[in-house]
Amino acid sequence: MNRDRMFLQLMCMLALLLAGCASRPATIGSVATADMAATAPTPPSPSPREDMMNPIVIKDVLTNIDALEKTFDWKPFRPGVEIARIYNSPDNGPTAAFLRYQPGASVPLHMHGGYEHIFILRGSQVDRSGEHFAGSVVINPPGSSHMVSSPGGCVVLIVWDKPVILAQ
């Protein structure tokens, strides 16, 4: 495994850990392949505390994005942008998701209430700091703001510490 791939995997795990990955997802999507499965078995009737202790495992994210795109339940997010949620905190806390941008799609100006970690898995994104290609990690601190576009389309893993605030 090359150093860049190892670094990206480490950053993904760290971001998910820091964002409160112990929060169990509302839905993890319909898993279609064993390679993309949530691997931790769940007891038939776990208590809420036991269920929160099971890890979320999504295999081969960096090497099999086609399977990832086919596996999750994608929903409209913004015009030209779809979202597949991994977990969602009910109290406006940490959230993780995959976003899929069609070529030319964008997300309007917004401000971050907490940290936002973006891991570009395929394609590229453009924001005020430039164009970021697959393999890049962009971390936006609390209070920062930006617009995001993807001229050629992209797939990203995004982790929000707190919800974003759209500029009106």
BATOR-31025 format. One line per 2 residues: number of its first residue (from 0); their letters; for each residue x, y, z of N, C-alpha, C, O. Coordinates in nm, 2 decimals, always signed. Atoms other than C-alpha are relative to their C-alpha. Layout:
NUM) A) X:Y:Z:X:Y:Z:X:Y:Z:X:Y:Z | ...
This chain:
0) MN) +0.09:-0.12:+0.00:+0.00:+0.00:+0.00:+0.09:+0.12:+0.00:+0.18:+0.13:+0.08 | -0.09:-0.12:+0.01:+0.15:+0.34:-0.10:-0.03:+0.09:+0.12:-0.13:+0.08:+0.18
2) RD) +0.02:-0.10:-0.12:+0.20:+0.62:+0.16:-0.12:+0.09:-0.01:-0.18:+0.11:+0.09 | +0.11:-0.09:+0.02:-0.06:+0.85:+0.01:-0.13:-0.07:+0.04:-0.22:-0.01:+0.11
4) RM) +0.12:+0.07:-0.03:-0.33:+0.58:+0.04:-0.01:-0.03:+0.15:-0.12:-0.02:+0.21 | +0.00:+0.02:-0.14:-0.23:+0.49:+0.39:-0.03:+0.13:+0.08:-0.11:+0.12:+0.17
6) FL) +0.03:-0.13:-0.07:-0.23:+0.86:+0.49:-0.15:+0.03:-0.01:-0.21:+0.07:+0.09 | +0.14:-0.03:+0.02:-0.58:+0.90:+0.34:-0.09:-0.09:+0.09:-0.18:-0.04:+0.15
8) QL) +0.07:+0.09:-0.08:-0.71:+0.60:+0.52:+0.01:+0.03:+0.15:-0.09:+0.03:+0.22 | -0.02:-0.04:-0.14:-0.56:+0.71:+0.85:-0.08:+0.13:+0.03:-0.14:+0.14:+0.13
10) MC) +0.07:-0.13:-0.02:-0.71:+1.06:+0.80:-0.15:-0.03:+0.01:-0.23:+0.03:+0.09 | +0.15:+0.03:+0.00:-1.06:+0.91:+0.73:-0.03:-0.06:+0.14:-0.13:-0.02:+0.19
12) ML) +0.03:+0.06:-0.13:-1.04:+0.69:+1.04:+0.00:+0.11:+0.11:-0.08:+0.11:+0.20 | -0.02:-0.11:-0.10:-0.92:+0.99:+1.25:-0.12:+0.09:+0.00:-0.18:+0.12:+0.11
14) AL) +0.12:-0.09:+0.01:-1.20:+1.22:+1.12:-0.12:-0.07:+0.06:-0.20:+0.00:+0.13 | +0.12:+0.07:-0.05:-1.47:+0.96:+1.19:+0.01:-0.02:+0.15:-0.10:+0.00:+0.22
16) LL) -0.02:+0.02:-0.15:-1.33:+0.90:+1.54:-0.03:+0.14:+0.07:-0.10:+0.14:+0.16 | +0.02:-0.13:-0.06:-1.31:+1.27:+1.62:-0.14:+0.06:-0.02:-0.19:+0.13:+0.07
18) AG) +0.14:-0.05:+0.02:-1.66:+1.34:+1.48:-0.10:-0.08:+0.08:-0.22:-0.05:+0.07 | +0.09:+0.07:-0.09:-1.81:+1.09:+1.72:-0.06:-0.12:-0.07:-0.18:-0.14:-0.06
20) CA) +0.05:+0.11:+0.07:-1.84:+0.78:+1.52:-0.07:-0.10:+0.09:-0.14:-0.19:+0.04 | +0.08:+0.09:-0.09:-1.98:+0.61:+1.83:-0.15:+0.02:-0.01:-0.23:-0.06:+0.03
22) SR) +0.14:-0.02:+0.02:-2.31:+0.76:+1.73:-0.04:-0.10:-0.11:+0.02:-0.10:-0.22 | +0.05:+0.10:+0.09:-2.50:+0.49:+1.55:-0.08:+0.06:-0.11:-0.16:+0.15:-0.08
24) PA) +0.07:-0.07:+0.11:-2.63:+0.58:+1.20:-0.15:-0.03:+0.01:-0.20:-0.14:+0.05 | +0.14:+0.02:+0.02:-3.00:+0.63:+1.14:-0.02:-0.11:-0.10:-0.10:-0.20:-0.08
26) TI) +0.00:+0.10:+0.11:-2.95:+0.43:+0.82:+0.14:-0.01:-0.05:+0.21:+0.09:-0.05 | -0.13:+0.01:+0.06:-2.64:+0.30:+0.67:-0.01:-0.03:-0.15:+0.09:-0.06:-0.22
28) GS) +0.02:+0.03:+0.14:-2.79:+0.24:+0.32:-0.02:-0.15:-0.01:+0.00:-0.23:+0.08 | +0.02:+0.15:+0.03:-2.88:-0.09:+0.16:+0.13:-0.05:-0.05:+0.17:-0.01:-0.16
30) VA) -0.13:+0.05:+0.03:-2.57:-0.29:+0.15:-0.02:-0.11:-0.10:-0.09:-0.21:-0.08 | +0.03:+0.10:+0.11:-2.55:-0.49:-0.18:+0.11:-0.10:-0.01:+0.09:-0.21:-0.07
32) TA) -0.10:+0.09:+0.02:-2.21:-0.65:-0.17:+0.07:-0.03:+0.13:+0.07:+0.05:+0.22 | -0.07:+0.03:-0.12:-2.01:-0.83:+0.09:+0.12:+0.09:+0.02:+0.16:+0.12:+0.14
34) DM) -0.12:-0.09:-0.02:-1.71:-0.60:+0.02:-0.04:+0.13:+0.06:+0.05:+0.20:+0.12 | +0.04:-0.13:-0.06:-1.91:-0.30:+0.13:-0.08:-0.01:+0.12:-0.14:+0.08:+0.17
36) AA) +0.09:+0.03:-0.11:-2.09:-0.46:+0.42:+0.04:+0.07:+0.13:+0.16:+0.09:+0.16 | -0.02:-0.04:-0.14:-2.12:-0.32:+0.77:+0.03:-0.14:+0.07:-0.05:-0.22:+0.08
38) TA) -0.04:+0.13:-0.04:-1.92:-0.61:+0.92:-0.03:-0.04:+0.14:-0.03:-0.16:+0.17 | +0.02:+0.04:-0.14:-2.00:-0.60:+1.29:-0.14:-0.06:+0.01:-0.24:+0.01:-0.02
40) PT) +0.13:+0.05:-0.01:-2.28:-0.84:+1.36:-0.08:+0.07:+0.11:-0.02:+0.11:+0.21 | +0.08:-0.06:-0.10:-2.57:-0.70:+1.56:-0.09:-0.10:+0.06:-0.15:-0.18:-0.01
42) PP) +0.09:+0.09:-0.06:-2.75:-0.90:+1.82:-0.15:+0.02:-0.04:-0.18:+0.14:-0.08 | +0.14:-0.02:+0.04:-3.12:-0.96:+1.75:-0.07:+0.12:+0.06:-0.14:+0.19:-0.01
44) SP) +0.07:-0.11:-0.07:-3.25:-0.71:+2.01:+0.10:+0.07:+0.09:+0.09:+0.06:+0.21 | -0.10:-0.06:-0.09:-2.96:-0.50:+2.13:-0.06:+0.12:+0.08:-0.16:+0.19:+0.03
46) SP) +0.04:-0.12:-0.07:-3.01:-0.23:+2.39:+0.06:+0.12:-0.07:+0.16:+0.10:-0.15 | -0.06:-0.11:+0.07:-2.94:+0.12:+2.26:+0.15:+0.02:+0.02:+0.22:+0.05:-0.07
48) RE) -0.14:-0.01:-0.03:-2.61:+0.13:+2.44:+0.09:-0.10:-0.08:+0.19:-0.07:-0.13 | -0.08:+0.10:+0.07:-2.49:-0.20:+2.29:+0.01:+0.03:-0.15:+0.11:+0.01:-0.21
50) DM) +0.00:-0.02:+0.14:-2.59:-0.10:+1.94:+0.09:+0.12:-0.04:+0.16:+0.11:-0.14 | -0.09:-0.11:+0.02:-2.39:+0.22:+1.97:+0.15:-0.04:+0.00:+0.23:+0.03:-0.05
52) MN) -0.14:+0.04:-0.02:-2.08:+0.02:+2.04:+0.05:-0.08:-0.13:+0.17:-0.11:-0.14 | -0.04:+0.07:+0.12:-2.08:-0.16:+1.70:+0.07:+0.10:-0.10:+0.01:+0.21:-0.13
54) PI) -0.07:-0.09:+0.09:-1.83:+0.00:+1.45:-0.08:+0.00:-0.14:-0.15:-0.10:-0.17 | +0.05:-0.01:+0.14:-1.94:+0.11:+1.10:+0.13:-0.03:-0.08:+0.23:+0.04:-0.07
56) VI) -0.11:+0.04:+0.08:-1.71:-0.06:+0.85:-0.04:+0.00:-0.14:-0.14:-0.07:-0.18 | +0.03:-0.01:+0.14:-1.72:+0.03:+0.48:+0.13:-0.03:-0.07:+0.23:+0.04:-0.07
58) KD) -0.12:+0.05:+0.06:-1.46:-0.17:+0.29:+0.03:+0.05:-0.14:-0.07:+0.08:-0.21 | -0.05:-0.03:+0.14:-1.26:-0.08:-0.02:-0.05:+0.13:-0.05:-0.07:+0.15:-0.17
60) VL) +0.05:-0.13:+0.04:-1.38:+0.28:-0.03:+0.10:+0.07:-0.10:+0.05:+0.13:-0.20 | -0.09:-0.06:+0.09:-1.06:+0.39:-0.20:+0.03:-0.07:-0.13:+0.07:-0.02:-0.23
62) TN) -0.03:+0.09:+0.12:-1.03:+0.10:-0.45:-0.12:-0.04:-0.08:-0.10:-0.09:-0.19 | +0.12:+0.05:+0.07:-1.39:+0.03:-0.54:-0.11:+0.10:+0.01:-0.22:+0.07:+0.07
64) ID) +0.10:-0.10:-0.01:-1.58:+0.35:-0.57:-0.13:-0.03:-0.08:-0.24:+0.01:-0.04 | +0.12:+0.05:+0.08:-1.81:+0.20:-0.84:-0.10:-0.08:+0.09:-0.22:-0.05:+0.09
66) AL) +0.08:+0.08:-0.09:-1.94:-0.05:-0.58:-0.06:+0.09:+0.11:-0.18:+0.07:+0.14 | +0.06:-0.09:-0.10:-1.98:+0.22:-0.32:-0.12:+0.08:-0.06:-0.22:+0.09:+0.01
68) EK) +0.11:-0.08:+0.06:-2.19:+0.43:-0.56:-0.13:-0.09:-0.02:-0.24:-0.04:-0.01 | +0.12:+0.09:+0.02:-2.42:+0.13:-0.63:-0.06:-0.05:+0.13:-0.17:-0.10:+0.13
70) TF) +0.04:+0.06:-0.12:-2.44:+0.02:-0.27:-0.09:+0.09:+0.09:-0.19:+0.04:+0.14 | +0.07:-0.08:-0.09:-2.57:+0.32:-0.08:-0.13:+0.06:-0.06:-0.15:+0.06:-0.19
72) DW) +0.13:-0.06:+0.03:-2.92:+0.48:-0.09:+0.03:+0.15:-0.02:+0.03:+0.23:+0.08 | -0.03:-0.14:+0.03:-2.85:+0.82:-0.26:-0.13:+0.08:-0.01:-0.23:+0.03:-0.07
74) KP) +0.12:-0.08:+0.00:-3.10:+1.10:-0.21:+0.05:+0.14:-0.04:+0.16:+0.18:-0.03 | -0.03:-0.14:+0.04:-3.12:+1.46:-0.35:+0.05:+0.08:+0.12:+0.00:+0.07:+0.23
76) FR) -0.06:-0.09:-0.10:-2.91:+1.71:-0.15:-0.01:+0.15:-0.04:-0.07:+0.23:+0.03 | +0.00:-0.13:+0.07:-2.87:+2.02:-0.37:-0.02:-0.04:-0.15:+0.01:-0.15:-0.19
78) PG) +0.01:+0.03:+0.14:-2.94:+2.05:-0.74:+0.14:-0.06:-0.06:+0.24:+0.01:-0.05 | -0.12:+0.06:+0.06:-2.69:+1.81:-0.91:+0.09:-0.07:+0.11:+0.19:-0.13:+0.07
80) VE) -0.08:+0.06:-0.11:-2.56:+1.68:-0.57:-0.09:-0.10:+0.08:-0.20:-0.06:+0.12 | +0.08:+0.10:-0.08:-2.68:+1.36:-0.40:+0.08:-0.04:+0.13:+0.20:-0.02:+0.13
82) IA) -0.06:+0.04:-0.12:-2.61:+1.24:-0.05:-0.03:-0.14:+0.04:-0.15:-0.19:+0.02 | +0.02:+0.14:-0.06:-2.57:+0.89:+0.11:+0.05:+0.01:+0.14:+0.17:+0.01:+0.16
84) RI) -0.04:-0.02:-0.15:-2.57:+0.93:+0.49:+0.06:-0.13:+0.05:+0.01:-0.24:+0.03 | -0.06:+0.11:-0.07:-2.34:+0.71:+0.69:-0.06:+0.00:+0.14:-0.10:-0.11:+0.19
86) YN) +0.06:-0.01:-0.13:-2.45:+0.83:+1.03:-0.05:+0.15:+0.02:+0.00:+0.24:-0.05 | +0.06:-0.13:-0.02:-2.65:+1.13:+1.16:-0.04:+0.01:+0.15:-0.11:-0.08:+0.20
88) SP) +0.03:-0.02:-0.14:-2.67:+1.26:+1.51:-0.14:+0.07:+0.02:-0.16:+0.17:-0.05 | +0.13:-0.06:-0.01:-3.03:+1.34:+1.62:+0.01:+0.14:+0.07:-0.09:+0.22:+0.05
90) DN) -0.01:-0.13:-0.07:-2.91:+1.65:+1.83:+0.09:+0.10:-0.08:+0.15:+0.18:-0.01 | -0.08:-0.09:+0.08:-2.74:+1.84:+1.54:+0.15:-0.02:+0.02:+0.22:+0.08:+0.01
92) GP) -0.14:+0.03:-0.03:-2.41:+1.68:+1.63:+0.06:-0.06:-0.13:+0.02:-0.02:-0.24 | -0.08:+0.04:+0.12:-2.17:+1.50:+1.40:-0.08:-0.08:-0.10:-0.17:-0.15:-0.06
94) TA) +0.07:+0.06:+0.12:-2.28:+1.37:+1.06:+0.11:-0.04:-0.09:+0.21:+0.03:-0.12 | -0.09:+0.04:+0.11:-2.09:+1.17:+0.80:-0.08:-0.05:-0.12:-0.19:-0.11:-0.10
96) AF) +0.08:+0.04:+0.12:-2.20:+1.11:+0.44:+0.10:+0.00:-0.12:+0.21:+0.05:-0.11 | -0.07:-0.01:+0.13:-2.08:+1.05:+0.09:-0.09:+0.10:-0.08:-0.21:+0.10:-0.07
98) LR) +0.07:-0.09:+0.10:-2.17:+1.33:-0.16:+0.05:-0.03:-0.14:+0.17:-0.06:-0.16 | -0.03:+0.03:+0.14:-2.19:+1.27:-0.53:-0.04:+0.12:-0.08:-0.16:+0.15:-0.09
100) YQ) +0.03:-0.12:+0.08:-2.16:+1.58:-0.75:+0.00:-0.04:-0.15:+0.09:-0.11:-0.20 | +0.00:+0.01:+0.14:-2.27:+1.57:-1.11:+0.09:+0.11:-0.06:+0.12:+0.21:+0.01
102) PG) -0.09:-0.11:+0.06:-2.04:+1.77:-1.35:-0.07:+0.13:+0.00:-0.19:+0.14:-0.05 | +0.06:-0.14:+0.00:-2.10:+2.14:-1.30:-0.08:+0.03:+0.13:-0.12:+0.14:+0.14
104) AS) +0.08:-0.03:-0.12:-2.29:+2.10:-0.97:+0.08:+0.08:+0.10:+0.20:+0.08:+0.11 | -0.06:-0.08:-0.11:-2.23:+2.32:-0.67:-0.08:+0.00:+0.12:-0.20:-0.03:+0.12
106) VP) +0.07:-0.02:-0.13:-2.32:+2.38:-0.31:+0.02:+0.15:+0.03:+0.13:+0.20:+0.02 | -0.01:-0.14:-0.02:-2.40:+2.74:-0.22:+0.09:+0.04:+0.12:+0.13:-0.04:+0.20
108) LH) -0.08:-0.06:-0.11:-2.21:+2.97:+0.02:-0.06:-0.05:+0.13:-0.18:-0.03:+0.15 | +0.05:+0.04:-0.13:-2.23:+2.83:+0.37:+0.11:+0.02:+0.10:+0.23:+0.02:+0.06
110) MH) -0.10:-0.02:-0.11:-2.06:+2.88:+0.71:+0.00:-0.13:+0.08:-0.10:-0.20:+0.09 | -0.02:+0.12:-0.08:-1.93:+2.60:+0.93:-0.02:+0.03:+0.15:+0.06:+0.12:+0.20
112) GG) +0.02:-0.01:-0.14:-2.06:+2.58:+1.29:+0.10:-0.08:+0.08:+0.13:-0.05:+0.19 | -0.11:+0.08:-0.06:-1.79:+2.32:+1.36:+0.09:-0.04:-0.11:+0.09:+0.01:-0.22
114) YE) -0.09:+0.04:+0.11:-1.52:+2.14:+1.17:-0.07:-0.08:-0.11:-0.17:-0.14:-0.08 | +0.05:+0.07:+0.11:-1.59:+2.00:+0.83:+0.13:-0.07:-0.06:+0.22:+0.00:-0.10
116) HI) -0.11:+0.08:+0.06:-1.36:+1.72:+0.69:-0.05:-0.05:-0.14:-0.15:-0.11:-0.14 | +0.04:+0.05:+0.14:-1.38:+1.65:+0.31:+0.12:-0.08:-0.05:+0.23:-0.04:-0.05
118) FI) -0.09:+0.09:+0.06:-1.20:+1.35:+0.16:-0.04:-0.02:-0.14:-0.15:-0.09:-0.17 | +0.04:+0.01:+0.14:-1.21:+1.36:-0.22:+0.05:-0.14:-0.05:+0.16:-0.17:-0.05
120) LR) -0.02:+0.14:+0.04:-1.24:+1.00:-0.34:+0.01:-0.01:-0.15:+0.09:-0.10:-0.20 | +0.00:+0.01:+0.15:-1.30:+1.06:-0.72:-0.02:+0.14:-0.05:-0.11:+0.22:+0.01
122) GS) +0.02:-0.13:+0.06:-1.28:+1.37:-0.94:+0.07:+0.11:+0.07:+0.17:+0.09:+0.14 | -0.05:-0.12:-0.07:-1.22:+1.72:-0.80:-0.11:+0.10:+0.04:-0.22:+0.10:-0.02
124) QV) +0.09:-0.10:-0.05:-1.38:+2.00:-0.61:+0.08:+0.13:-0.01:+0.20:+0.14:+0.00 | -0.06:-0.14:+0.00:-1.32:+2.38:-0.63:-0.06:+0.08:+0.11:-0.18:+0.08:+0.12
126) DR) +0.05:-0.09:-0.10:-1.35:+2.61:-0.34:+0.09:+0.13:+0.00:+0.18:+0.14:-0.09 | -0.08:-0.12:+0.00:-1.19:+2.95:-0.25:+0.15:-0.02:+0.01:+0.22:+0.07:-0.02
128) SG) -0.14:+0.03:-0.01:-0.86:+2.78:-0.18:+0.06:-0.07:-0.12:+0.18:-0.10:-0.12 | -0.06:+0.06:+0.12:-0.83:+2.62:-0.52:-0.08:-0.13:-0.04:-0.18:-0.16:+0.02
130) EH) +0.05:+0.13:+0.05:-0.90:+2.29:-0.70:+0.07:-0.11:+0.08:+0.19:-0.12:+0.09 | -0.05:+0.11:-0.08:-0.86:+1.98:-0.49:-0.04:-0.14:-0.07:-0.16:-0.16:-0.10
132) FA) +0.02:+0.12:+0.08:-0.82:+1.64:-0.66:-0.02:-0.13:+0.09:+0.01:-0.12:+0.21 | +0.02:+0.13:-0.07:-0.89:+1.27:-0.56:+0.13:-0.02:+0.08:+0.24:+0.00:+0.04
134) GS) -0.11:+0.02:-0.09:-0.67:+1.19:-0.26:+0.03:+0.11:+0.09:+0.10:+0.10:+0.19 | -0.02:-0.12:-0.08:-0.69:+1.54:-0.11:-0.09:-0.01:+0.12:-0.20:-0.06:+0.12
136) VV) +0.08:-0.02:-0.12:-0.82:+1.61:+0.24:-0.01:+0.15:+0.02:+0.10:+0.22:+0.03 | +0.02:-0.14:-0.02:-0.97:+1.95:+0.30:-0.07:+0.01:+0.14:-0.18:-0.05:+0.16
138) IN) +0.06:-0.02:-0.13:-1.05:+2.06:+0.66:-0.03:+0.15:+0.02:+0.06:+0.23:+0.02 | +0.05:-0.14:-0.02:-1.26:+2.37:+0.71:-0.03:+0.02:+0.15:-0.11:-0.05:+0.20
140) PP) +0.02:-0.02:-0.15:-1.25:+2.51:+1.07:-0.13:+0.07:+0.03:-0.19:+0.13:-0.06 | +0.12:-0.08:-0.04:-1.54:+2.65:+1.26:+0.01:+0.14:-0.03:+0.11:+0.21:-0.01
142) GS) +0.00:-0.14:+0.03:-1.65:+2.99:+1.15:+0.04:+0.03:-0.14:+0.02:+0.14:-0.19 | -0.05:-0.02:+0.14:-1.50:+2.95:+0.80:-0.13:-0.02:-0.09:-0.23:-0.07:-0.05
144) SH) +0.11:+0.02:+0.10:-1.72:+2.97:+0.49:+0.05:-0.02:-0.14:+0.17:+0.02:-0.17 | -0.04:+0.02:+0.13:-1.70:+2.87:+0.13:-0.12:-0.05:-0.09:-0.22:-0.09:-0.04
146) MV) +0.09:+0.06:+0.10:-1.89:+2.77:-0.19:+0.08:-0.12:-0.05:+0.21:-0.11:-0.05 | -0.07:+0.12:+0.06:-1.80:+2.43:-0.35:-0.07:-0.03:-0.13:-0.19:-0.03:-0.15
148) SS) +0.05:+0.05:+0.13:-1.83:+2.33:-0.71:+0.09:-0.11:-0.05:+0.20:-0.13:+0.00 | -0.08:+0.10:+0.06:-1.72:+2.04:-0.92:-0.02:+0.00:-0.15:-0.12:-0.06:-0.20
150) PG) +0.02:-0.01:+0.15:-1.67:+2.11:-1.29:-0.01:-0.13:-0.07:-0.09:-0.14:-0.16 | +0.00:+0.13:+0.07:-1.61:+1.75:-1.38:-0.08:-0.11:+0.08:-0.08:-0.22:+0.03
152) GC) +0.07:+0.10:-0.09:-1.81:+1.58:-1.10:+0.10:-0.06:+0.10:+0.22:-0.07:+0.07 | -0.08:+0.07:-0.10:-1.68:+1.40:-0.79:-0.08:-0.07:+0.10:-0.20:-0.06:+0.10
154) VV) +0.06:+0.07:-0.11:-1.75:+1.17:-0.50:+0.09:+0.03:+0.12:+0.22:+0.02:+0.11 | -0.08:-0.03:-0.12:-1.64:+1.28:-0.15:-0.06:-0.07:+0.12:-0.18:-0.10:+0.12
156) LI) +0.04:+0.04:-0.13:-1.66:+1.15:+0.20:+0.01:+0.13:+0.08:+0.11:+0.20:+0.09 | +0.00:-0.12:-0.08:-1.76:+1.44:+0.43:-0.05:-0.02:+0.14:-0.14:-0.10:+0.16
158) VW) +0.04:+0.02:-0.14:-1.78:+1.46:+0.80:-0.02:+0.14:+0.06:+0.07:+0.23:+0.06 | +0.03:-0.13:-0.06:-1.95:+1.76:+0.97:+0.00:-0.02:+0.15:-0.07:-0.11:+0.20
160) DK) +0.01:+0.00:-0.14:-1.89:+1.83:+1.34:-0.13:+0.05:+0.05:-0.19:+0.00:+0.14 | +0.13:-0.06:-0.03:-2.20:+2.05:+1.35:-0.06:+0.04:-0.14:+0.01:+0.05:-0.24
162) PV) +0.06:-0.04:+0.13:-2.45:+2.15:+1.08:+0.05:+0.13:-0.06:+0.10:+0.21:+0.02 | -0.04:-0.12:+0.07:-2.36:+2.41:+0.82:-0.11:+0.10:+0.00:-0.23:+0.06:+0.01
164) IL) +0.10:-0.11:+0.00:-2.54:+2.74:+0.80:+0.00:+0.06:-0.14:+0.10:+0.12:-0.18 | +0.01:-0.06:+0.14:-2.65:+2.84:+0.44:-0.01:+0.15:+0.01:-0.09:+0.20:+0.08
166) AQ) +0.01:-0.14:+0.02:-2.60:+3.20:+0.34:-0.13:+0.03:-0.07:-0.16:-0.05:-0.17 | +0.12:-0.02:+0.07:-2.93:+3.35:+0.23:+0.01:+0.11:-0.09:-0.09:+0.15:-0.16
